[in-house]
């Protein structure tokens, strides 16, 4: 573990998630000295809820969302191998061909460190049939080549990656929170941490991950970084019998459906489908949400997926992060600090679910530490109507997905952070300060976050006049 001393690092990376690790991977074989700072822990010391019952209350929030590998280390570890999933990488590269090259490169790196060789690629007559059903219902189906590492195997892959980075000279400073950037005369000169003081550097990369979004917003405001508020996705996690989703997940493991609802013409999408997976809690500072995991060595009888409503605010209230937090905090208050669980039939009828109806329900919840309730008391009316209409539209191509027995957990909110304004090398409006990943609004999934890390790493090398051997 490095000590502060008076050393000036060539590069400091804030965040040990995919963006930070892939940036370090680009620069590791040069003469640049690289320090990655993260407020979480090393992989082997992150407490994973999957070792206990799903959604174990013993696990600390930062162990799940922070640390080496980022939140993805304890996620389903699904790699969506398209540049237009999890953001649009071609908007960053300004070149679709380059975006595809980056996706393929990221895939090869994961394979190098033990990612699964099996590629799930939709094809055949069943795929054509699903396309026809979706088109006939006015739904856009996006087919995606995917690899599934699994929540139980992802830590092994990330550990191998981190070990290799350390062997190549990259240093990790963990359990250390960065509170500020050191900016002097329009240039970033390093970071200031909560307990260890200042660390000086020639170049700094902000890659704090999704949990770091509020910090990025604060820094952008205080340091007057050029930035804008991006949209957020507000919704729920849906859980159905696996047999209901089997006809679709057998074609595409994590199918993506884009829907425009009849009443408001709002954009609703499915996200992160976990075949025979588990619903789990997701902790943030001040509220709790839900997410889903899928394992390689353990299965449930259910399949779960997120159903998310896109929200983009305009003047005078543009702060989507603050708006999303207010929704999540209200839901957490109503749930007494636990996620809210409701049957689809109860939501339709405007009544809260109770333990009695849940006990008789066909679908049994994989997340037990919940409160039966009414999500219409927690989420805005417009979002609730979009969820109901979105599920009913989806039911046209996946019969049973909107059955009365379908379980709905709330809230699931995806914060995409304030989007920092960057150039093609991902350098911000402050000289020598670069940005990458979900926490700065440039990506929305593991692969795209990693790809932006690659771009930023290459940008720093170019600025430093360093070439990869």
Secondary structure, DSSP 8 states (H G I E B T S, - for coil): ----TT-EEEEEEE--SHHHHHHHHHHTTSS--EEEE-SS--GGGS--GGGSSTT-TTS-HHHHHSSTTGGGGGS--EEE--TTSSS-HHHHHS-HHHHHHHHHHHHHHHHHTT--S--B---SHHHHHHHHHHHHTT-EEE---EEE--TTTHHHHHHHHHHHHHHTT-EEE-S--EEEEEEETTEEEEEEETTTEEEEEEEEEE---GGGHHHHHHHHHHHT--EEE--EEEEEEEEEEHHHHHHHHTT-TT-EEEEE-TTT--EEEEEEEETT-EEEEEEETTEEEEEEE--SS---SEEEEEEEEEE---TT---HHHHHHHHHHHHHHHTTTSEEEEEHHHHHTT----HHHHHH-SS--S--SEEE--GGGTS-HHHHHHHHHHHHHHTTTSTTTT-TT-EEEEEEEEE--EEE---TT-B-SSBTEEE-SGGGTS-SSHHHHHHHHHHHHHHHHHHHT----
